[in-house]
């Protein structure tokens, strides 16, 4: 028969780098938070930067999209790494480490 076992609550661990008097400080919105980080109410920087760049250089838009060669490059790397793995499978550790460092 099973019986219930009551587990004790773990004691909280206090990190020295987190504990300070400034932990309870509130930011500009009145929300308490970690003083090491700053909340910014501005727009997402990448989207606004992209809009600026496109306004200044509209010809960049034609560079958007997928590169058709990527799938072939990835396939080549995958097949070559599998082939090299089969070649060095029975080699010494030093050879394996050398190949892993140079090609892996």
N, CA, C and O atoms as CSV, one atom per row, in Angstrom:
chain,resi,resn,atom,element,x,y,z
A,1,UNK,N,N,0.827,-1.184,0.000
A,1,UNK,CA,C,0.000,0.000,0.000
A,1,UNK,C,C,0.872,1.249,0.000
A,1,UNK,O,O,1.921,1.293,0.643
A,2,UNK,N,N,0.428,2.242,-0.718
A,2,UNK,CA,C,1.148,3.508,-0.792
A,2,UNK,C,C,0.712,4.410,0.348
A,2,UNK,O,O,-0.432,4.359,0.799
A,3,UNK,N,N,1.623,5.220,0.798
A,3,UNK,CA,C,1.267,6.197,1.809
A,3,UNK,C,C,1.813,7.545,1.402
A,3,UNK,O,O,2.851,7.645,0.748
A,4,UNK,N,N,1.118,8.550,1.789
A,4,UNK,CA,C,1.520,9.906,1.443
A,4,UNK,C,C,2.684,10.334,2.314
A,4,UNK,O,O,2.713,10.093,3.520
A,5,UNK,N,N,3.640,10.975,1.667
A,5,UNK,CA,C,4.784,11.518,2.386
A,5,UNK,C,C,4.760,13.020,2.186
A,5,UNK,O,O,4.745,13.513,1.058
A,6,UNK,N,N,4.756,13.731,3.281
A,6,UNK,CA,C,4.734,15.185,3.187
A,6,UNK,C,C,6.165,15.675,3.016
A,6,UNK,O,O,7.042,15.383,3.828
A,7,UNK,N,N,6.381,16.429,1.940
A,7,UNK,CA,C,7.716,16.948,1.682
A,7,UNK,C,C,7.869,18.302,2.339
A,7,UNK,O,O,6.943,19.111,2.382
A,8,UNK,N,N,9.063,18.521,2.847
A,8,UNK,CA,C,9.344,19.805,3.468
A,8,UNK,C,C,9.603,20.846,2.388
A,8,UNK,O,O,10.158,20.540,1.333
A,9,UNK,N,N,9.200,22.059,2.662
A,9,UNK,CA,C,9.462,23.167,1.754
A,9,UNK,C,C,10.948,23.489,1.780
A,9,UNK,O,O,11.510,23.636,2.866
A,10,UNK,N,N,11.610,23.604,0.632
A,10,UNK,CA,C,13.029,23.970,0.639
A,10,UNK,C,C,13.205,25.417,1.085
A,10,UNK,O,O,12.389,26.287,0.780
A,11,UNK,N,N,14.278,25.644,1.806
A,11,UNK,CA,C,14.550,27.001,2.258
A,11,UNK,C,C,15.022,27.837,1.079
A,11,UNK,O,O,15.794,27.351,0.253
A,12,UNK,N,N,14.578,29.076,0.985
A,12,UNK,CA,C,15.010,29.915,-0.140
A,12,UNK,C,C,16.497,30.222,-0.046
A,12,UNK,O,O,17.034,30.497,1.028
A,13,UNK,N,N,17.136,30.166,-1.192
A,13,UNK,CA,C,18.557,30.469,-1.272
A,13,UNK,C,C,18.698,31.911,-1.707
A,13,UNK,O,O,18.084,32.332,-2.687
A,14,UNK,N,N,19.490,32.656,-0.995
A,14,UNK,CA,C,19.644,34.071,-1.308
A,14,UNK,C,C,20.996,34.286,-1.986
A,14,UNK,O,O,22.044,34.012,-1.403
A,15,UNK,N,N,20.959,34.772,-3.203
A,15,UNK,CA,C,22.188,35.059,-3.936
A,15,UNK,C,C,22.717,36.421,-3.523
A,15,UNK,O,O,21.960,37.385,-3.407
A,16,UNK,N,N,24.028,36.491,-3.302
A,16,UNK,CA,C,24.640,37.748,-2.890
A,16,UNK,C,C,24.491,38.827,-3.951
A,16,UNK,O,O,24.263,39.993,-3.628
A,17,UNK,N,N,24.621,38.435,-5.233
A,17,UNK,CA,C,24.570,39.443,-6.294
A,17,UNK,C,C,23.154,39.951,-6.540
A,17,UNK,O,O,22.969,40.990,-7.174
A,18,UNK,N,N,22.147,39.221,-6.039
A,18,UNK,CA,C,20.779,39.680,-6.221
A,18,UNK,C,C,20.238,40.438,-5.025
A,18,UNK,O,O,19.353,41.283,-5.160
A,19,UNK,N,N,20.776,40.132,-3.851
A,19,UNK,CA,C,20.225,40.767,-2.662
A,19,UNK,C,C,20.836,42.141,-2.470
A,19,UNK,O,O,22.051,42.291,-2.335
A,20,UNK,N,N,19.971,43.134,-2.460
A,20,UNK,CA,C,20.412,44.491,-2.216
A,20,UNK,C,C,19.208,45.301,-1.774
A,20,UNK,O,O,18.069,44.840,-1.848
A,21,UNK,N,N,19.466,46.471,-1.330
A,21,UNK,CA,C,18.368,47.327,-0.904
A,21,UNK,C,C,17.569,47.844,-2.093
A,21,UNK,O,O,16.419,48.253,-1.938
A,22,UNK,N,N,18.175,47.826,-3.283
A,22,UNK,CA,C,17.504,48.388,-4.457
A,22,UNK,C,C,16.529,47.404,-5.099
A,22,UNK,O,O,15.884,47.748,-6.090
A,23,UNK,N,N,16.405,46.186,-4.560
A,23,UNK,CA,C,15.493,45.214,-5.152
A,23,UNK,C,C,14.045,45.680,-5.106
A,23,UNK,O,O,13.258,45.374,-6.002
A,24,UNK,N,N,13.704,46.405,-4.081
A,24,UNK,CA,C,12.320,46.819,-3.938
A,24,UNK,C,C,12.021,48.135,-4.648
A,24,UNK,O,O,10.898,48.634,-4.588
A,25,UNK,N,N,13.026,48.698,-5.320
A,25,UNK,CA,C,12.794,49.949,-6.039
A,25,UNK,C,C,11.852,49.712,-7.196
A,25,UNK,O,O,11.862,48.648,-7.816
A,26,UNK,N,N,11.047,50.698,-7.479
A,26,UNK,CA,C,10.107,50.587,-8.582
A,26,UNK,C,C,10.617,51.385,-9.768
A,26,UNK,O,O,11.277,52.411,-9.603
A,27,UNK,N,N,10.301,50.898,-10.982
A,27,UNK,CA,C,10.730,51.633,-12.177
A,27,UNK,C,C,9.729,52.739,-12.484
A,27,UNK,O,O,8.861,53.040,-11.664
A,28,UNK,N,N,9.845,53.337,-13.647
A,28,UNK,CA,C,9.022,54.489,-13.998
A,28,UNK,C,C,7.532,54.155,-14.039
A,28,UNK,O,O,6.696,55.028,-13.806
A,29,UNK,N,N,7.195,52.895,-14.335
A,29,UNK,CA,C,5.789,52.492,-14.393
A,29,UNK,C,C,5.250,52.056,-13.031
A,29,UNK,O,O,4.085,51.674,-12.918
A,30,UNK,N,N,6.086,52.110,-12.006
A,30,UNK,CA,C,5.648,51.704,-10.680
A,30,UNK,C,C,5.717,50.206,-10.466
A,30,UNK,O,O,5.068,49.685,-9.559
A,31,UNK,N,N,6.498,49.493,-11.291
A,31,UNK,CA,C,6.614,48.054,-11.176
A,31,UNK,C,C,7.976,47.721,-10.597
A,31,UNK,O,O,8.999,48.189,-11.097
A,32,UNK,N,N,7.994,46.915,-9.545
A,32,UNK,CA,C,9.261,46.512,-8.944
A,32,UNK,C,C,9.933,45.510,-9.860
A,32,UNK,O,O,9.267,44.660,-10.451
A,33,UNK,N,N,11.247,45.602,-9.981
A,33,UNK,CA,C,11.962,44.682,-10.849
A,33,UNK,C,C,13.420,44.609,-10.487
A,33,UNK,O,O,13.873,45.230,-9.525
A,34,UNK,N,N,14.146,43.848,-11.262
A,34,UNK,CA,C,15.570,43.677,-11.050
A,34,UNK,C,C,16.278,44.962,-11.464
A,34,UNK,O,O,16.127,45.400,-12.604
A,35,UNK,N,N,17.044,45.575,-10.568
A,35,UNK,CA,C,17.687,46.850,-10.892
A,35,UNK,C,C,18.780,46.737,-11.951
A,35,UNK,O,O,19.246,47.751,-12.469
A,36,UNK,N,N,19.194,45.508,-12.276
A,36,UNK,CA,C,20.242,45.338,-13.287
A,36,UNK,C,C,19.705,45.463,-14.700
A,36,UNK,O,O,20.489,45.544,-15.646
A,37,UNK,N,N,18.385,45.481,-14.869
A,37,UNK,CA,C,17.789,45.555,-16.188
A,37,UNK,C,C,16.943,46.815,-16.305
A,37,UNK,O,O,16.412,47.319,-15.315
A,38,UNK,N,N,16.828,47.309,-17.522
A,38,UNK,CA,C,16.045,48.512,-17.757
A,38,UNK,C,C,14.937,48.186,-18.751
A,38,UNK,O,O,15.189,47.581,-19.794
A,39,UNK,N,N,13.728,48.582,-18.431
A,39,UNK,CA,C,12.593,48.382,-19.329
A,39,UNK,C,C,12.456,49.608,-20.210
A,39,UNK,O,O,12.432,50.737,-19.720
A,40,UNK,N,N,12.368,49.385,-21.493
A,40,UNK,CA,C,12.234,50.481,-22.433
A,40,UNK,C,C,10.839,50.442,-23.044
A,40,UNK,O,O,10.379,49.389,-23.484
A,41,UNK,N,N,10.174,51.577,-23.069
A,41,UNK,CA,C,8.826,51.644,-23.622
A,41,UNK,C,C,8.835,52.001,-25.110
A,41,UNK,O,O,7.773,52.221,-25.692
A,42,UNK,N,N,9.997,52.061,-25.724
A,42,UNK,CA,C,10.086,52.400,-27.144
A,42,UNK,C,C,9.720,51.195,-27.998
A,42,UNK,O,O,9.603,50.076,-27.497
A,43,UNK,N,N,9.538,51.437,-29.301
A,43,UNK,CA,C,9.221,50.357,-30.235
A,43,UNK,C,C,10.362,49.352,-30.288
A,43,UNK,O,O,11.477,49.616,-29.839
A,44,UNK,N,N,10.052,48.215,-30.842
A,44,UNK,CA,C,11.052,47.177,-31.035
A,44,UNK,C,C,12.133,47.729,-31.963
A,44,UNK,O,O,11.814,48.164,-33.070
A,45,UNK,N,N,13.393,47.723,-31.549
A,45,UNK,CA,C,14.433,48.428,-32.311
A,45,UNK,C,C,14.710,47.855,-33.700
A,45,UNK,O,O,15.067,48.603,-34.610
A,46,UNK,N,N,14.551,46.542,-33.880
A,46,UNK,CA,C,14.859,45.971,-35.182
A,46,UNK,C,C,13.836,46.389,-36.235
A,46,UNK,O,O,14.197,46.675,-37.376
A,47,UNK,N,N,12.567,46.422,-35.852
A,47,UNK,CA,C,11.528,46.810,-36.811
A,47,UNK,C,C,11.666,48.276,-37.206
A,47,UNK,O,O,11.547,48.614,-38.384
A,48,UNK,N,N,11.914,49.145,-36.235
A,48,UNK,CA,C,12.053,50.567,-36.567
A,48,UNK,C,C,13.317,50.810,-37.391
A,48,UNK,O,O,13.320,51.653,-38.288
A,49,UNK,N,N,14.377,50.085,-37.094
A,49,UNK,CA,C,15.617,50.226,-37.872
A,49,UNK,C,C,15.409,49.730,-39.308
A,49,UNK,O,O,15.907,50.335,-40.258
A,50,UNK,N,N,14.671,48.628,-39.455
A,50,UNK,CA,C,14.387,48.103,-40.795
A,50,UNK,C,C,13.594,49.120,-41.608
A,50,UNK,O,O,13.861,49.306,-42.796
A,51,UNK,N,N,12.627,49.774,-40.985
A,51,UNK,CA,C,11.833,50.790,-41.690
A,51,UNK,C,C,12.717,51.959,-42.134
A,51,UNK,O,O,12.570,52.465,-43.247
A,52,UNK,N,N,13.632,52.383,-41.262
A,52,UNK,CA,C,14.545,53.477,-41.623
A,52,UNK,C,C,15.417,53.101,-42.814
A,52,UNK,O,O,15.584,53.885,-43.748
A,53,UNK,N,N,15.964,51.907,-42.768
A,53,UNK,CA,C,16.857,51.460,-43.847
A,53,UNK,C,C,16.096,51.331,-45.154
A,53,UNK,O,O,16.597,51.743,-46.200
A,54,UNK,N,N,14.877,50.759,-45.114
A,54,UNK,CA,C,14.084,50.608,-46.338
A,54,UNK,C,C,13.663,51.951,-46.909
A,54,UNK,O,O,13.572,52.107,-48.127
A,55,UNK,N,N,13.405,52.927,-46.038
A,55,UNK,CA,C,13.040,54.259,-46.535
A,55,UNK,C,C,14.230,54.905,-47.242
A,55,UNK,O,O,14.066,55.598,-48.247
A,56,UNK,N,N,15.410,54.674,-46.713
A,56,UNK,CA,C,16.604,55.286,-47.288
A,56,UNK,C,C,17.118,54.513,-48.505
A,56,UNK,O,O,17.588,55.115,-49.471
A,57,UNK,N,N,17.028,53.175,-48.458
A,57,UNK,CA,C,17.543,52.320,-49.533
A,57,UNK,C,C,16.466,51.322,-49.957
A,57,UNK,O,O,16.533,50.166,-49.538
A,58,UNK,N,N,15.483,51.706,-50.760
A,58,UNK,CA,C,14.388,50.797,-51.135
A,58,UNK,C,C,14.856,49.599,-51.974
A,58,UNK,O,O,14.159,48.586,-52.034
A,59,UNK,N,N,16.008,49.699,-52.614
A,59,UNK,CA,C,16.491,48.593,-53.447
A,59,UNK,C,C,16.869,47.357,-52.627
A,59,UNK,O,O,17.034,46.269,-53.179
A,60,UNK,N,N,17.002,47.524,-51.326
A,60,UNK,CA,C,17.342,46.394,-50.453
A,60,UNK,C,C,16.198,45.380,-50.415
A,60,UNK,O,O,16.437,44.193,-50.196
A,61,UNK,N,N,14.990,45.823,-50.620
A,61,UNK,CA,C,13.821,44.947,-50.532
A,61,UNK,C,C,13.927,43.760,-51.494
A,61,UNK,O,O,13.427,42.675,-51.197
A,62,UNK,N,N,14.576,43.964,-52.648
A,62,UNK,CA,C,14.682,42.852,-53.601
A,62,UNK,C,C,15.665,41.774,-53.125
A,62,UNK,O,O,15.726,40.696,-53.715
A,63,UNK,N,N,16.422,42.051,-52.078
A,63,UNK,CA,C,17.334,41.054,-51.520
A,63,UNK,C,C,16.645,40.150,-50.491
A,63,UNK,O,O,17.236,39.170,-50.038
A,64,UNK,N,N,15.406,40.471,-50.122
A,64,UNK,CA,C,14.648,39.642,-49.178
A,64,UNK,C,C,14.355,38.288,-49.809
A,64,UNK,O,O,14.249,38.180,-51.031
A,65,UNK,N,N,14.226,37.276,-48.998
A,65,UNK,CA,C,13.814,35.967,-49.493
A,65,UNK,C,C,14.835,34.895,-49.155
A,65,UNK,O,O,15.817,35.135,-48.451
A,66,UNK,N,N,14.578,33.731,-49.668
A,66,UNK,CA,C,15.416,32.571,-49.397
A,66,UNK,C,C,16.476,32.414,-50.480
A,66,UNK,O,O,16.234,32.710,-51.650
A,67,UNK,N,N,17.637,31.951,-50.081
A,67,UNK,CA,C,18.696,31.643,-51.036
A,67,UNK,C,C,18.495,30.198,-51.500
A,67,UNK,O,O,18.487,29.292,-50.667
A,68,UNK,N,N,18.335,29.961,-52.788
A,68,UNK,CA,C,18.075,28.599,-53.260
A,68,UNK,C,C,19.264,27.648,-53.073
A,68,UNK,O,O,19.087,26.430,-53.095
A,69,UNK,N,N,20.456,28.185,-52.892
A,69,UNK,CA,C,21.625,27.317,-52.718
A,69,UNK,C,C,21.786,26.800,-51.289
A,69,UNK,O,O,22.565,25.873,-51.063
A,70,UNK,N,N,21.089,27.360,-50.342
A,70,UNK,CA,C,21.278,26.985,-48.942
A,70,UNK,C,C,21.004,25.510,-48.709
A,70,UNK,O,O,21.778,24.846,-48.020
A,71,UNK,N,N,19.923,24.982,-49.265
A,71,UNK,CA,C,19.592,23.574,-49.033
A,71,UNK,C,C,20.686,22.647,-49.559
A,71,UNK,O,O,20.956,21.603,-48.964
A,72,UNK,N,N,21.320,23.027,-50.676
A,72,UNK,CA,C,22.372,22.186,-51.235
A,72,UNK,C,C,23.650,22.273,-50.409
A,72,UNK,O,O,24.362,21.281,-50.253
A,73,UNK,N,N,23.941,23.453,-49.884
A,73,UNK,CA,C,25.109,23.607,-49.015
A,73,UNK,C,C,24.945,22.795,-47.737
A,73,UNK,O,O,25.878,22.124,-47.297
A,74,UNK,N,N,23.759,22.858,-47.145
A,74,UNK,CA,C,23.486,22.110,-45.916
A,74,UNK,C,C,23.555,20.617,-46.188
A,74,UNK,O,O,24.125,19.873,-45.391
A,75,UNK,N,N,22.993,20.174,-47.280
A,75,UNK,CA,C,23.038,18.760,-47.646
A,75,UNK,C,C,24.477,18.291,-47.842
A,75,UNK,O,O,24.841,17.203,-47.396
A,76,UNK,N,N,25.296,19.103,-48.505
A,76,UNK,CA,C,26.697,18.753,-48.708
A,76,UNK,C,C,27.433,18.615,-47.376
A,76,UNK,O,O,28.163,17.646,-47.167
A,77,UNK,N,N,27.245,19.571,-46.483
A,77,UNK,CA,C,27.919,19.518,-45.184
A,77,UNK,C,C,27.461,18.292,-44.399
A,77,UNK,O,O,28.283,17.609,-43.789
A,78,UNK,N,N,26.165,18.007,-44.408
A,78,UNK,CA,C,25.627,16.860,-43.688
A,78,UNK,C,C,26.215,15.555,-44.210
A,78,UNK,O,O,26.693,14.730,-43.431
A,79,UNK,N,N,26.181,15.369,-45.515
A,79,UNK,CA,C,26.690,14.135,-46.117
A,79,UNK,C,C,28.189,14.001,-45.878
A,79,UNK,O,O,28.669,12.911,-45.565
A,80,UNK,N,N,28.938,15.100,-46.022
A,80,UNK,CA,C,30.381,15.014,-45.823
A,80,UNK,C,C,30.729,14.718,-44.360
A,80,UNK,O,O,31.675,13.975,-44.099
A,81,UNK,N,N,29.993,15.277,-43.412
A,81,UNK,CA,C,30.269,14.981,-42.002
A,81,UNK,C,C,29.920,13.538,-41.667
A,81,UNK,O,O,30.638,12.892,-40.904
A,82,UNK,N,N,28.832,13.024,-42.222
A,82,UNK,CA,C,28.506,11.612,-41.998
A,82,UNK,C,C,29.554,10.699,-42.616
A,82,UNK,O,O,29.917,9.683,-42.022
A,83,UNK,N,N,30.040,11.044,-43.792
A,83,UNK,CA,C,31.079,10.242,-44.441
A,83,UNK,C,C,32.362,10.257,-43.609
A,83,UNK,O,O,32.970,9.211,-43.384
A,84,UNK,N,N,32.774,11.447,-43.151
A,84,UNK,CA,C,33.981,11.552,-42.334
A,84,UNK,C,C,33.803,10.781,-41.030
A,84,UNK,O,O,34.751,10.152,-40.559
A,85,UNK,N,N,32.610,10.817,-40.437
A,85,UNK,CA,C,32.363,10.057,-39.212
A,85,UNK,C,C,32.533,8.566,-39.447
A,85,UNK,O,O,33.059,7.865,-38.582
A,86,UNK,N,N,32.103,8.068,-40.591
A,86,UNK,CA,C,32.276,6.647,-40.883
A,86,UNK,C,C,33.741,6.302,-41.138
A,86,UNK,O,O,34.175,5.191,-40.834
A,87,UNK,N,N,34.501,7.237,-41.688
A,87,UNK,CA,C,35.917,6.992,-41.961
A,87,UNK,C,C,36.734,6.957,-40.667
A,87,UNK,O,O,37.610,6.107,-40.516
A,88,UNK,N,N,36.459,7.862,-39.743
A,88,UNK,CA,C,37.268,7.948,-38.524
A,88,UNK,C,C,36.713,7.113,-37.374
A,88,UNK,O,O,37.217,7.193,-36.254
A,89,UNK,N,N,35.678,6.311,-37.641
A,89,UNK,CA,C,35.047,5.528,-36.569
A,89,UNK,C,C,36.020,4.564,-35.902
A,89,UNK,O,O,35.921,4.332,-34.697
A,90,UNK,N,N,36.951,4.003,-36.652
A,90,UNK,CA,C,37.878,3.027,-36.073
A,90,UNK,C,C,39.297,3.579,-35.935
A,90,UNK,O,O,40.247,2.807,-35.807
A,91,UNK,N,N,39.449,4.869,-35.960
A,91,UNK,CA,C,40.765,5.502,-35.826
A,91,UNK,C,C,41.071,5.779,-34.360
A,91,UNK,O,O,40.222,5.581,-33.491
A,92,UNK,N,N,42.275,6.232,-34.095
A,92,UNK,CA,C,42.690,6.528,-32.722
A,92,UNK,C,C,42.015,7.804,-32.219
A,92,UNK,O,O,41.462,8.586,-32.992
A,93,UNK,N,N,42.079,7.987,-30.890
A,93,UNK,CA,C,41.474,9.179,-30.287
A,93,UNK,C,C,42.137,10.456,-30.785
A,93,UNK,O,O,41.466,11.467,-30.996
A,94,UNK,N,N,43.435,10.412,-30.971
A,94,UNK,CA,C,44.126,11.614,-31.427
A,94,UNK,C,C,43.665,12.014,-32.835
A,94,UNK,O,O,43.491,13.199,-33.119
A,95,UNK,N,N,43.470,11.026,-33.713
A,95,UNK,CA,C,42.963,11.307,-35.055
A,95,UNK,C,C,41.535,11.839,-34.987
A,95,UNK,O,O,41.181,12.786,-35.689
A,96,UNK,N,N,40.718,11.219,-34.134
A,96,UNK,CA,C,39.334,11.643,-33.970
A,96,UNK,C,C,39.270,13.094,-33.482
A,96,UNK,O,O,38.488,13.889,-34.003
A,97,UNK,N,N,40.089,13.438,-32.486
A,97,UNK,CA,C,40.091,14.805,-31.974
A,97,UNK,C,C,40.592,15.798,-33.019
A,97,UNK,O,O,40.067,16.907,-33.119
A,98,UNK,N,N,41.596,15.414,-33.793
A,98,UNK,CA,C,42.105,16.290,-34.841
A,98,UNK,C,C,41.034,16.557,-35.899
A,98,UNK,O,O,40.834,17.699,-36.312
A,99,UNK,N,N,40.351,15.504,-36.333
A,99,UNK,CA,C,39.294,15.652,-37.346
A,99,UNK,C,C,38.129,16.464,-36.775
A,99,UNK,O,O,37.576,17.323,-37.461
A,100,UNK,N,N,37.761,16.194,-35.528
A,100,UNK,CA,C,36.660,16.942,-34.906
A,100,UNK,C,C,37.018,18.419,-34.779
A,100,UNK,O,O,36.164,19.284,-34.971
A,101,UNK,N,N,38.248,18.703,-34.465
A,101,UNK,CA,C,38.673,20.103,-34.314
A,101,UNK,C,C,38.721,20.819,-35.668
A,101,UNK,O,O,38.304,21.972,-35.776
A,102,UNK,N,N,39.220,20.148,-36.683
A,102,UNK,CA,C,39.402,20.805,-37.982
A,102,UNK,C,C,38.130,20.830,-38.822
A,102,UNK,O,O,37.897,21.793,-39.552
A,103,UNK,N,N,37.302,19.787,-38.733
A,103,UNK,CA,C,36.135,19.730,-39.618
A,103,UNK,C,C,34.811,19.782,-38.897
A,103,UNK,O,O,33.805,20.204,-39.468
A,104,UNK,N,N,34.798,19.359,-37.653
A,104,UNK,CA,C,33.531,19.162,-36.935
A,104,UNK,C,C,32.855,20.384,-36.508
A,104,UNK,O,O,31.787,20.317,-35.899
